[in-house]
Protein backbone atom coordinates (compact mmCIF):
# COMPACT_ATOMS: atom_id res chain seq x y z
CA UNK A 1 0.00 0.00 0.00
CA UNK A 2 1.41 3.36 -0.95
CA UNK A 3 2.36 5.70 1.89
CA UNK A 4 3.12 8.68 -0.32
CA UNK A 5 0.38 11.09 -1.32
CA UNK A 6 1.93 11.03 -4.79
CA UNK A 7 1.35 7.39 -5.33
CA UNK A 8 3.45 4.23 -5.78
CA UNK A 9 5.89 5.87 -8.14
CA UNK A 10 6.96 8.35 -5.48
CA UNK A 11 7.45 5.53 -2.97
CA UNK A 12 9.66 3.64 -5.37
CA UNK A 13 11.84 6.72 -6.02
CA UNK A 14 12.25 7.30 -2.30
CA UNK A 15 13.27 3.69 -1.68
CA UNK A 16 15.87 3.86 -4.50
CA UNK A 17 17.37 7.02 -3.11
CA UNK A 18 17.53 5.51 0.35
CA UNK A 19 19.32 2.43 -0.98
CA UNK A 20 21.89 4.56 -2.85
CA UNK A 21 22.52 6.57 0.29
CA UNK A 22 22.95 3.38 2.33
CA UNK A 23 25.42 2.01 -0.25
CA UNK A 24 27.42 5.23 -0.10
CA UNK A 25 27.55 5.15 3.67
CA UNK A 26 28.52 1.50 3.63
CA UNK A 27 31.35 2.20 1.13
CA UNK A 28 32.64 5.08 3.26
CA UNK A 29 32.57 2.82 6.31
CA UNK A 30 34.59 0.18 4.43
CA UNK A 31 37.21 2.76 3.30
CA UNK A 32 37.43 4.16 6.83
CA UNK A 33 37.93 0.67 8.21
CA UNK A 34 40.74 -0.03 5.71
CA UNK A 35 42.52 3.20 6.67
CA UNK A 36 42.20 2.34 10.35
CA UNK A 37 43.62 -1.14 9.72
CA UNK A 38 46.63 0.33 7.82
CA UNK A 39 47.16 2.88 10.59
CA UNK A 40 47.07 0.17 13.26
CA UNK A 41 49.56 -1.91 11.24
CA UNK A 42 51.98 1.03 11.04
CA UNK A 43 51.63 1.73 14.73
CA UNK A 44 52.15 -1.94 15.55
CA UNK A 45 55.31 -2.02 13.39
CA UNK A 46 56.66 1.10 15.08
CA UNK A 47 56.11 -0.33 18.54
CA UNK A 48 57.66 -3.60 17.45
CA UNK A 49 60.83 -1.75 16.29
CA UNK A 50 60.93 0.23 19.51
CA UNK A 51 60.61 -2.95 21.51
CA UNK A 52 63.49 -4.54 19.54
CA UNK A 53 65.69 -1.47 20.11
CA UNK A 54 64.88 -1.57 23.78
CA UNK A 55 65.80 -5.26 23.96
CA UNK A 56 69.14 -4.47 22.18
CA UNK A 57 69.94 -1.65 24.62
CA UNK A 58 69.10 -3.93 27.48
CA UNK A 59 71.48 -6.60 26.17
CA UNK A 60 74.27 -3.96 25.87
CA UNK A 61 73.64 -2.73 29.41
CA UNK A 62 73.70 -6.28 30.73
CA UNK A 63 77.01 -6.94 28.88
CA UNK A 64 78.60 -3.78 30.40
CA UNK A 65 77.28 -4.76 33.77
CA UNK A 66 78.91 -8.19 33.50
CA UNK A 67 82.23 -6.56 32.40
CA UNK A 68 82.13 -4.14 35.34
CA UNK A 69 81.35 -6.98 37.71
CA UNK A 70 84.34 -8.89 36.36
CA UNK A 71 86.62 -5.89 36.89
CA UNK A 72 85.31 -5.46 40.39
CA UNK A 73 86.01 -9.12 41.08
CA UNK A 74 89.56 -8.70 39.73
CA UNK A 75 90.18 -5.43 41.60
CA UNK A 76 92.25 -6.87 44.44
CA UNK A 77 94.52 -8.78 42.04
CA UNK A 78 95.08 -5.67 39.87
CA UNK A 79 95.90 -3.58 42.90
CA UNK A 80 98.42 -6.15 44.04
CA UNK A 81 100.06 -6.21 40.59
CA UNK A 82 100.32 -2.42 40.47
CA UNK A 83 101.82 -2.32 43.94
CA UNK A 84 104.44 -4.88 42.90
CA UNK A 85 105.37 -2.86 39.76
CA UNK A 86 105.76 0.51 41.47
CA UNK A 87 109.10 -0.26 43.21
CA UNK A 88 110.62 -1.51 39.93
CA UNK A 89 109.48 1.62 38.11
CA UNK A 90 110.90 3.84 40.86
CA UNK A 91 114.27 2.07 40.68
CA UNK A 92 114.32 2.33 36.85
CA UNK A 93 113.68 6.07 36.97
CA UNK A 94 116.33 6.53 39.65
CA UNK A 95 118.92 4.73 37.51
CA UNK A 96 118.38 7.02 34.49
CA UNK A 97 121.26 9.45 33.81
CA UNK A 98 120.52 13.07 34.59
CA UNK A 99 119.36 15.14 31.63
CA UNK A 100 122.18 17.03 29.93
CA UNK A 101 122.53 20.73 30.44
CA UNK A 102 121.42 23.06 27.67
CA UNK A 103 125.01 24.16 27.14
CA UNK A 104 126.09 20.55 26.60
CA UNK A 105 123.34 20.04 24.06
CA UNK A 106 124.44 23.21 22.25
CA UNK A 107 128.05 21.99 22.14
CA UNK A 108 126.94 18.61 20.77
CA UNK A 109 124.75 20.30 18.16
CA UNK A 110 127.59 22.55 16.99
CA UNK A 111 129.95 19.57 16.77
CA UNK A 112 127.39 17.66 14.72
CA UNK A 113 126.90 20.60 12.37
CA UNK A 114 130.67 20.91 11.90
CA UNK A 115 130.85 17.21 11.05
CA UNK A 116 127.97 17.61 8.62
CA UNK A 117 129.67 20.55 6.88
CA UNK A 118 132.95 18.65 6.71
CA UNK A 119 131.27 15.62 5.16
CA UNK A 120 129.43 17.86 2.67
CA UNK A 121 132.73 19.48 1.68
CA UNK A 122 134.37 16.06 1.26
CA UNK A 123 131.43 14.91 -0.85
CA UNK A 124 131.64 18.03 -3.02
CA UNK A 125 135.39 17.52 -3.49
CA UNK A 126 134.90 13.85 -4.35
CA UNK A 127 132.17 14.76 -6.83
CA UNK A 128 134.40 17.34 -8.50
CA UNK A 129 137.27 14.83 -8.71
CA UNK A 130 134.92 12.21 -10.19
CA UNK A 131 133.58 14.66 -12.79
CA UNK A 132 137.11 15.75 -13.63
CA UNK A 133 138.15 12.12 -14.08
CA UNK A 134 135.21 11.48 -16.40
CA UNK A 135 136.05 14.55 -18.48
CA UNK A 136 139.71 13.48 -18.64
CA UNK A 137 138.64 10.00 -19.74
CA UNK A 138 136.37 11.39 -22.48
CA UNK A 139 139.14 13.67 -23.69
CA UNK A 140 141.60 10.76 -23.80
CA UNK A 141 139.13 8.70 -25.85
CA UNK A 142 138.66 11.61 -28.23
CA UNK A 143 142.44 11.92 -28.61
CA UNK A 144 142.93 8.19 -29.19
CA UNK A 145 140.46 7.88 -32.06
CA UNK A 146 142.34 10.07 -34.59
CA UNK A 147 145.60 8.28 -33.78
CA UNK A 148 143.94 4.95 -34.48
CA UNK A 149 142.86 6.40 -37.81
CA UNK A 150 146.50 7.06 -38.75
CA UNK A 151 147.07 10.65 -37.63
CA UNK A 152 150.77 11.47 -37.25
CA UNK A 153 151.96 11.99 -33.67
CA UNK A 154 151.79 15.63 -32.66
CA UNK A 155 151.51 17.45 -29.36
CA UNK A 156 148.00 17.26 -27.91
CA UNK A 157 147.15 20.90 -28.60
CA UNK A 158 148.75 20.80 -32.06
CA UNK A 159 146.80 17.67 -33.00
CA UNK A 160 143.57 19.29 -31.85
CA UNK A 161 144.38 22.48 -33.72
CA UNK A 162 144.77 20.46 -36.93
CA UNK A 163 141.32 18.93 -36.46
CA UNK A 164 139.78 22.38 -35.98
CA UNK A 165 140.98 23.61 -39.36
CA UNK A 166 138.11 24.88 -41.54
CA UNK A 167 137.70 27.23 -44.52
CA UNK A 168 135.74 29.81 -42.47
CA UNK A 169 135.87 31.31 -38.98
CA UNK A 170 132.38 29.98 -38.36
CA UNK A 171 133.57 26.55 -39.46
CA UNK A 172 136.44 26.63 -36.93
CA UNK A 173 133.96 27.35 -34.13
CA UNK A 174 131.65 24.60 -35.36
CA UNK A 175 134.57 22.13 -35.41
CA UNK A 176 135.33 23.10 -31.81
CA UNK A 177 131.73 22.29 -30.90
CA UNK A 178 132.37 18.69 -32.02
CA UNK A 179 135.96 18.18 -30.84
CA UNK A 180 136.33 20.33 -27.70
CA UNK A 181 134.25 18.76 -24.93
CA UNK A 182 135.28 21.36 -22.33
CA UNK A 183 134.23 24.36 -24.43
CA UNK A 184 130.66 25.66 -24.45
CA UNK A 185 130.04 28.07 -27.31
CA UNK A 186 127.11 30.42 -26.72
CA UNK A 187 128.44 33.14 -29.04
CA UNK A 188 126.36 34.32 -31.99
CA UNK A 189 128.17 32.73 -34.94
CA UNK A 190 126.65 35.28 -37.32
CA UNK A 191 129.15 37.80 -35.92
CA UNK A 192 131.80 36.04 -38.03
CA UNK A 193 130.16 37.17 -41.28
CA UNK A 194 131.69 40.65 -40.97
CA UNK A 195 135.17 39.11 -40.72
CA UNK A 196 135.09 36.31 -43.28
CA UNK A 197 136.08 38.44 -46.31
CA UNK A 198 138.79 40.45 -44.61
CA UNK A 199 142.28 39.99 -46.05
CA UNK A 200 143.52 38.81 -42.65
CA UNK A 201 140.75 36.19 -42.26
CA UNK A 202 143.10 33.22 -43.07
CA UNK A 203 145.50 34.38 -40.35
CA UNK A 204 142.62 34.80 -37.89
CA UNK A 205 141.35 31.28 -38.64
CA UNK A 206 144.74 29.83 -37.73
CA UNK A 207 144.94 31.86 -34.52
CA UNK A 208 141.33 31.03 -33.60
CA UNK A 209 142.00 27.30 -34.03
CA UNK A 210 145.18 27.59 -31.91
CA UNK A 211 143.24 29.51 -29.25
CA UNK A 212 140.42 26.97 -29.02
CA UNK A 213 142.86 24.05 -28.94
CA UNK A 214 144.82 25.74 -26.13
CA UNK A 215 141.67 26.44 -24.13
CA UNK A 216 140.64 22.77 -24.41
CA UNK A 217 144.14 21.59 -23.43
CA UNK A 218 144.09 23.93 -20.41
CA UNK A 219 140.70 22.60 -19.22
CA UNK A 220 141.87 19.01 -19.72
CA UNK A 221 145.09 19.61 -17.79
CA UNK A 222 143.13 20.99 -14.86
CA UNK A 223 140.71 18.04 -15.01
CA UNK A 224 143.62 15.59 -15.04
CA UNK A 225 145.25 17.26 -12.03
CA UNK A 226 142.03 16.94 -10.04
CA UNK A 227 141.37 13.40 -11.23
CA UNK A 228 144.70 12.41 -9.72
CA UNK A 229 143.43 13.63 -6.36
CA UNK A 230 145.48 16.80 -6.19
CA UNK A 231 144.78 20.47 -6.69
CA UNK A 232 145.65 22.51 -9.72
CA UNK A 233 148.96 24.30 -9.23
CA UNK A 234 149.73 27.95 -10.01
CA UNK A 235 150.44 27.07 -13.65
CA UNK A 236 146.72 26.21 -13.94
CA UNK A 237 145.42 29.23 -12.03
CA UNK A 238 143.97 30.59 -15.28
CA UNK A 239 144.44 30.40 -19.04
CA UNK A 240 147.15 33.07 -19.05
CA UNK A 241 149.20 31.20 -16.44
CA UNK A 242 148.81 27.96 -18.42
CA UNK A 243 150.08 29.59 -21.62
CA UNK A 244 153.03 31.07 -19.69
CA UNK A 245 153.95 27.61 -18.34
CA UNK A 246 154.12 25.93 -21.76
CA UNK A 247 157.58 25.63 -23.41
CA UNK A 248 156.13 26.04 -26.92
CA UNK A 249 152.64 27.50 -26.53
CA UNK A 250 150.26 27.71 -29.48
CA UNK A 251 148.74 30.78 -27.83
CA UNK A 252 151.12 33.45 -26.59
CA UNK A 253 150.67 34.58 -23.00
CA UNK A 254 150.39 38.20 -24.11
CA UNK A 255 147.31 37.44 -26.20
CA UNK A 256 145.33 36.45 -23.11
CA UNK A 257 143.77 39.40 -21.27
CA UNK A 258 142.30 38.59 -17.85
CA UNK A 259 140.85 42.05 -17.12
CA UNK A 260 139.58 45.14 -18.92
CA UNK A 261 140.12 48.83 -18.45
CA UNK A 262 137.81 50.80 -16.17
CA UNK A 263 135.76 52.23 -19.05
CA UNK A 264 135.21 48.90 -20.76
CA UNK A 265 134.38 46.88 -17.65
CA UNK A 266 132.27 49.32 -15.64
CA UNK A 267 130.62 51.74 -18.08
CA UNK A 268 126.97 50.92 -18.88
CA UNK A 269 127.69 50.38 -22.55
CA UNK A 270 130.87 48.37 -22.01
CA UNK A 271 129.33 46.20 -19.32
CA UNK A 272 126.17 45.60 -21.38
CA UNK A 273 128.21 44.43 -24.38
CA UNK A 274 130.19 42.05 -22.19
CA UNK A 275 127.14 40.57 -20.46
CA UNK A 276 126.84 37.38 -22.49
CA UNK A 277 124.92 34.12 -22.50
CA UNK A 278 125.96 31.20 -20.28
CA UNK A 279 124.25 27.90 -19.36
CA UNK A 280 121.80 28.26 -16.47
CA UNK A 281 123.69 25.68 -14.38
CA UNK A 282 126.59 28.16 -14.36
CA UNK A 283 124.43 31.21 -13.63
CA UNK A 284 120.64 30.91 -13.06
CA UNK A 285 120.10 34.21 -14.88
CA UNK A 286 121.54 32.69 -18.07
CA UNK A 287 124.01 35.60 -18.38
CA UNK A 288 127.39 36.63 -16.99
CA UNK A 289 129.89 39.43 -17.50
CA UNK A 290 132.92 38.23 -19.53
CA UNK A 291 135.91 40.56 -19.25
CA UNK A 292 138.49 37.84 -19.92
CA UNK A 293 139.27 37.76 -23.62
CA UNK A 294 141.85 36.78 -26.23
CA UNK A 295 143.28 38.97 -28.96
CA UNK A 296 142.63 37.06 -32.16
CA UNK A 297 143.44 40.10 -34.28
CA UNK A 298 146.03 42.81 -33.74
CA UNK A 299 145.25 46.37 -32.69
CA UNK A 300 144.06 47.58 -36.11
CA UNK A 301 140.28 47.48 -36.64
CA UNK A 302 138.28 45.31 -36.71
CA UNK A 303 140.70 43.69 -34.20
CA UNK A 304 138.54 40.59 -33.50
CA UNK A 305 138.33 39.39 -29.91
CA UNK A 306 137.12 36.20 -28.21
CA UNK A 307 135.45 36.76 -24.83
CA UNK A 308 135.07 33.82 -22.46
CA UNK A 309 134.13 32.82 -18.92
CA UNK A 310 136.53 30.49 -17.08
CA UNK A 311 134.42 28.07 -15.01
CA UNK A 312 137.03 25.31 -14.87
CA UNK A 313 137.27 25.55 -11.08
CA UNK A 314 133.60 24.50 -10.70
CA UNK A 315 132.22 22.86 -13.83
CA UNK A 316 135.43 22.19 -15.72
CA UNK A 317 134.17 24.35 -18.59
CA UNK A 318 135.11 27.43 -20.56
CA UNK A 319 132.16 29.34 -21.98
CA UNK A 320 132.82 31.30 -25.19
CA UNK A 321 130.24 34.06 -25.18
CA UNK A 322 131.51 36.27 -28.01
CA UNK A 323 133.71 36.20 -31.08
CA UNK A 324 133.71 39.17 -33.41
CA UNK A 325 134.74 42.82 -33.80
CA UNK A 326 136.46 44.49 -30.85
CA UNK A 327 133.85 45.53 -28.28
CA UNK A 328 133.43 49.06 -26.96
CA UNK A 329 136.18 50.59 -24.81
CA UNK A 330 137.75 53.99 -24.28
CA UNK A 331 139.78 53.67 -27.50
CA UNK A 332 136.73 52.93 -29.63
CA UNK A 333 134.39 55.46 -27.99
C-alpha positions in Angstrom: 0.0 0.0 0.0 1.4 3.4 -1.0 2.4 5.7 1.9 3.1 8.7 -0.3 0.4 11.1 -1.3 1.9 11.0 -4.8 1.4 7.4 -5.3 3.4 4.2 -5.8 5.9 5.9 -8.1 7.0 8.3 -5.5 7.4 5.5 -3.0 9.7 3.6 -5.4 11.8 6.7 -6.0 12.3 7.3 -2.3 13.3 3.7 -1.7 15.9 3.9 -4.5 17.4 7.0 -3.1 17.5 5.5 0.3 19.3 2.4 -1.0 21.9 4.6 -2.8 22.5 6.6 0.3 22.9 3.4 2.3 25.4 2.0 -0.3 27.4 5.2 -0.1 27.5 5.2 3.7 28.5 1.5 3.6 31.4 2.2 1.1 32.6 5.1 3.3 32.6 2.8 6.3 34.6 0.2 4.4 37.2 2.8 3.3 37.4 4.2 6.8 37.9 0.7 8.2 40.7 0.0 5.7 42.5 3.2 6.7 42.2 2.3 10.3 43.6 -1.1 9.7 46.6 0.3 7.8 47.2 2.9 10.6 47.1 0.2 13.3 49.6 -1.9 11.2 52.0 1.0 11.0 51.6 1.7 14.7 52.2 -1.9 15.6 55.3 -2.0 13.4 56.7 1.1 15.1 56.1 -0.3 18.5 57.7 -3.6 17.4 60.8 -1.8 16.3 60.9 0.2 19.5 60.6 -3.0 21.5 63.5 -4.5 19.5 65.7 -1.5 20.1 64.9 -1.6 23.8 65.8 -5.3 24.0 69.1 -4.5 22.2 69.9 -1.7 24.6 69.1 -3.9 27.5 71.5 -6.6 26.2 74.3 -4.0 25.9 73.6 -2.7 29.4 73.7 -6.3 30.7 77.0 -6.9 28.9 78.6 -3.8 30.4 77.3 -4.8 33.8 78.9 -8.2 33.5 82.2 -6.6 32.4 82.1 -4.1 35.3 81.3 -7.0 37.7 84.3 -8.9 36.4 86.6 -5.9 36.9 85.3 -5.5 40.4 86.0 -9.1 41.1 89.6 -8.7 39.7 90.2 -5.4 41.6 92.2 -6.9 44.4 94.5 -8.8 42.0 95.1 -5.7 39.9 95.9 -3.6 42.9 98.4 -6.2 44.0 100.1 -6.2 40.6 100.3 -2.4 40.5 101.8 -2.3 43.9 104.4 -4.9 42.9 105.4 -2.9 39.8 105.8 0.5 41.5 109.1 -0.3 43.2 110.6 -1.5 39.9 109.5 1.6 38.1 110.9 3.8 40.9 114.3 2.1 40.7 114.3 2.3 36.9 113.7 6.1 37.0 116.3 6.5 39.7 118.9 4.7 37.5 118.4 7.0 34.5 121.3 9.4 33.8 120.5 13.1 34.6 119.4 15.1 31.6 122.2 17.0 29.9 122.5 20.7 30.4 121.4 23.1 27.7 125.0 24.2 27.1 126.1 20.6 26.6 123.3 20.0 24.1 124.4 23.2 22.2 128.0 22.0 22.1 126.9 18.6 20.8 124.7 20.3 18.2 127.6 22.6 17.0 129.9 19.6 16.8 127.4 17.7 14.7 126.9 20.6 12.4 130.7 20.9 11.9 130.9 17.2 11.1 128.0 17.6 8.6 129.7 20.5 6.9 133.0 18.6 6.7 131.3 15.6 5.2 129.4 17.9 2.7 132.7 19.5 1.7 134.4 16.1 1.3 131.4 14.9 -0.9 131.6 18.0 -3.0 135.4 17.5 -3.5 134.9 13.8 -4.4 132.2 14.8 -6.8 134.4 17.3 -8.5 137.3 14.8 -8.7 134.9 12.2 -10.2 133.6 14.7 -12.8 137.1 15.8 -13.6 138.2 12.1 -14.1 135.2 11.5 -16.4 136.0 14.5 -18.5 139.7 13.5 -18.6 138.6 10.0 -19.7 136.4 11.4 -22.5 139.1 13.7 -23.7 141.6 10.8 -23.8 139.1 8.7 -25.8 138.7 11.6 -28.2 142.4 11.9 -28.6 142.9 8.2 -29.2 140.5 7.9 -32.1 142.3 10.1 -34.6 145.6 8.3 -33.8 143.9 4.9 -34.5 142.9 6.4 -37.8 146.5 7.1 -38.8 147.1 10.7 -37.6 150.8 11.5 -37.3 152.0 12.0 -33.7 151.8 15.6 -32.7 151.5 17.4 -29.4 148.0 17.3 -27.9 147.2 20.9 -28.6 148.8 20.8 -32.1 146.8 17.7 -33.0 143.6 19.3 -31.8 144.4 22.5 -33.7 144.8 20.5 -36.9 141.3 18.9 -36.5 139.8 22.4 -36.0 141.0 23.6 -39.4 138.1 24.9 -41.5 137.7 27.2 -44.5 135.7 29.8 -42.5 135.9 31.3 -39.0 132.4 30.0 -38.4 133.6 26.6 -39.5 136.4 26.6 -36.9 134.0 27.4 -34.1 131.6 24.6 -35.4 134.6 22.1 -35.4 135.3 23.1 -31.8 131.7 22.3 -30.9 132.4 18.7 -32.0 136.0 18.2 -30.8 136.3 20.3 -27.7 134.2 18.8 -24.9 135.3 21.4 -22.3 134.2 24.4 -24.4 130.7 25.7 -24.4 130.0 28.1 -27.3 127.1 30.4 -26.7 128.4 33.1 -29.0 126.4 34.3 -32.0 128.2 32.7 -34.9 126.7 35.3 -37.3 129.1 37.8 -35.9 131.8 36.0 -38.0 130.2 37.2 -41.3 131.7 40.6 -41.0 135.2 39.1 -40.7 135.1 36.3 -43.3 136.1 38.4 -46.3 138.8 40.5 -44.6 142.3 40.0 -46.1 143.5 38.8 -42.7 140.7 36.2 -42.3 143.1 33.2 -43.1 145.5 34.4 -40.3 142.6 34.8 -37.9 141.4 31.3 -38.6 144.7 29.8 -37.7 144.9 31.9 -34.5 141.3 31.0 -33.6 142.0 27.3 -34.0 145.2 27.6 -31.9 143.2 29.5 -29.3 140.4 27.0 -29.0 142.9 24.1 -28.9 144.8 25.7 -26.1 141.7 26.4 -24.1 140.6 22.8 -24.4 144.1 21.6 -23.4 144.1 23.9 -20.4 140.7 22.6 -19.2 141.9 19.0 -19.7 145.1 19.6 -17.8 143.1 21.0 -14.9 140.7 18.0 -15.0 143.6 15.6 -15.0 145.3 17.3 -12.0 142.0 16.9 -10.0 141.4 13.4 -11.2 144.7 12.4 -9.7 143.4 13.6 -6.4 145.5 16.8 -6.2 144.8 20.5 -6.7 145.6 22.5 -9.7 149.0 24.3 -9.2 149.7 27.9 -10.0 150.4 27.1 -13.6 146.7 26.2 -13.9 145.4 29.2 -12.0 144.0 30.6 -15.3 144.4 30.4 -19.0 147.2 33.1 -19.1 149.2 31.2 -16.4 148.8 28.0 -18.4 150.1 29.6 -21.6 153.0 31.1 -19.7 153.9 27.6 -18.3 154.1 25.9 -21.8 157.6 25.6 -23.4 156.1 26.0 -26.9 152.6 27.5 -26.5 150.3 27.7 -29.5 148.7 30.8 -27.8 151.1 33.5 -26.6 150.7 34.6 -23.0 150.4 38.2 -24.1 147.3 37.4 -26.2 145.3 36.4 -23.1 143.8 39.4 -21.3 142.3 38.6 -17.9 140.8 42.1 -17.1 139.6 45.1 -18.9 140.1 48.8 -18.4 137.8 50.8 -16.2 135.8 52.2 -19.0 135.2 48.9 -20.8 134.4 46.9 -17.6 132.3 49.3 -15.6 130.6 51.7 -18.1 127.0 50.9 -18.9 127.7 50.4 -22.5 130.9 48.4 -22.0 129.3 46.2 -19.3 126.2 45.6 -21.4 128.2 44.4 -24.4 130.2 42.1 -22.2 127.1 40.6 -20.5 126.8 37.4 -22.5 124.9 34.1 -22.5 126.0 31.2 -20.3 124.3 27.9 -19.4 121.8 28.3 -16.5 123.7 25.7 -14.4 126.6 28.2 -14.4 124.4 31.2 -13.6 120.6 30.9 -13.1 120.1 34.2 -14.9 121.5 32.7 -18.1 124.0 35.6 -18.4 127.4 36.6 -17.0 129.9 39.4 -17.5 132.9 38.2 -19.5 135.9 40.6 -19.2 138.5 37.8 -19.9 139.3 37.8 -23.6 141.8 36.8 -26.2 143.3 39.0 -29.0 142.6 37.1 -32.2 143.4 40.1 -34.3 146.0 42.8 -33.7 145.3 46.4 -32.7 144.1 47.6 -36.1 140.3 47.5 -36.6 138.3 45.3 -36.7 140.7 43.7 -34.2 138.5 40.6 -33.5 138.3 39.4 -29.9 137.1 36.2 -28.2 135.4 36.8 -24.8 135.1 33.8 -22.5 134.1 32.8 -18.9 136.5 30.5 -17.1 134.4 28.1 -15.0 137.0 25.3 -14.9 137.3 25.5 -11.1 133.6 24.5 -10.7 132.2 22.9 -13.8 135.4 22.2 -15.7 134.2 24.3 -18.6 135.1 27.4 -20.6 132.2 29.3 -22.0 132.8 31.3 -25.2 130.2 34.1 -25.2 131.5 36.3 -28.0 133.7 36.2 -31.1 133.7 39.2 -33.4 134.7 42.8 -33.8 136.5 44.5 -30.9 133.8 45.5 -28.3 133.4 49.1 -27.0 136.2 50.6 -24.8 137.8 54.0 -24.3 139.8 53.7 -27.5 136.7 52.9 -29.6 134.4 55.5 -28.0 
